[in-house]
Amino acid sequence: MVAYLMLQLNRLSSSGLLYSLLNLLGATLIIVSLVADFNLSAFVMEVFWVLISLVGIIRHFSLKTLNQIPGK
Protein backbone atom coordinates (compact mmCIF):
# COMPACT_ATOMS: atom_id res chain seq x y z
CA MET A 1 0.00 0.00 0.00
CA VAL A 2 2.83 2.38 0.82
CA ALA A 3 4.47 1.78 -2.56
CA TYR A 4 1.19 2.42 -4.37
CA LEU A 5 0.51 5.57 -2.36
CA MET A 6 4.00 6.90 -3.06
CA LEU A 7 3.51 6.08 -6.75
CA GLN A 8 0.21 7.99 -6.85
CA LEU A 9 1.82 10.98 -5.10
CA ASN A 10 4.64 10.99 -7.68
CA ARG A 11 7.18 10.30 -4.94
CA LEU A 12 8.24 7.00 -6.45
CA SER A 13 8.82 5.62 -9.93
CA SER A 14 7.20 2.32 -10.85
CA SER A 15 10.40 1.33 -12.65
CA GLY A 16 12.62 2.06 -9.66
CA LEU A 17 14.19 -0.43 -7.32
CA LEU A 18 12.45 0.93 -4.21
CA TYR A 19 9.00 0.30 -5.70
CA SER A 20 9.81 -3.37 -6.33
CA LEU A 21 11.42 -3.77 -2.92
CA LEU A 22 8.42 -2.28 -1.12
CA ASN A 23 6.06 -4.55 -3.05
CA LEU A 24 8.24 -7.54 -2.24
CA LEU A 25 8.25 -6.62 1.43
CA GLY A 26 4.49 -6.17 1.54
CA ALA A 27 3.78 -9.48 -0.19
CA THR A 28 6.26 -11.31 2.03
CA LEU A 29 4.66 -9.91 5.18
CA ILE A 30 1.23 -11.01 3.99
CA ILE A 31 2.57 -14.51 3.28
CA VAL A 32 4.02 -14.63 6.80
CA SER A 33 0.66 -13.56 8.23
CA LEU A 34 -1.02 -16.40 6.36
CA VAL A 35 0.86 -18.88 8.56
CA ALA A 36 -1.60 -18.06 11.37
CA ASP A 37 -4.73 -18.26 9.21
CA PHE A 38 -4.01 -19.89 5.86
CA ASN A 39 -5.98 -18.86 2.79
CA LEU A 40 -4.97 -20.54 -0.47
CA SER A 41 -6.23 -17.83 -2.81
CA ALA A 42 -4.45 -15.08 -0.84
CA PHE A 43 -1.29 -17.21 -0.72
CA VAL A 44 -1.30 -17.76 -4.50
CA MET A 45 -1.84 -14.04 -5.16
CA GLU A 46 1.02 -13.07 -2.86
CA VAL A 47 3.37 -15.65 -4.38
CA PHE A 48 2.71 -14.09 -7.79
CA TRP A 49 3.23 -10.62 -6.28
CA VAL A 50 6.62 -11.78 -4.93
CA LEU A 51 7.59 -13.22 -8.32
CA ILE A 52 6.57 -10.05 -10.15
CA SER A 53 8.54 -7.95 -7.66
CA LEU A 54 11.58 -10.17 -8.18
CA VAL A 55 11.29 -9.60 -11.94
CA GLY A 56 11.43 -5.85 -11.30
CA ILE A 57 14.44 -6.21 -9.00
CA ILE A 58 16.31 -8.45 -11.44
CA ARG A 59 15.45 -6.09 -14.30
CA HIS A 60 16.78 -3.13 -12.32
CA PHE A 61 20.15 -4.78 -11.71
CA SER A 62 20.35 -6.18 -15.25
CA LEU A 63 19.80 -2.75 -16.77
CA LYS A 64 22.28 -1.22 -14.33
CA THR A 65 24.90 -3.80 -15.37
CA LEU A 66 24.23 -3.19 -19.08
CA ASN A 67 24.60 0.56 -18.61
CA GLN A 68 28.05 0.05 -17.06
CA ILE A 69 29.40 -1.82 -20.09
CA PRO A 70 31.59 0.53 -22.17
CA GLY A 71 30.14 1.28 -25.58
CA LYS A 72 26.53 0.66 -24.53
Protein Blocks (a to p, Z undefined) as FASTA:
>chain_A
ZZmmmmmnopacfkbmklmmmmmmmmmmmmmmmmmmgcfklmmmmmmmmmmmmmmmmmmm
mmmmmmmpghZZ
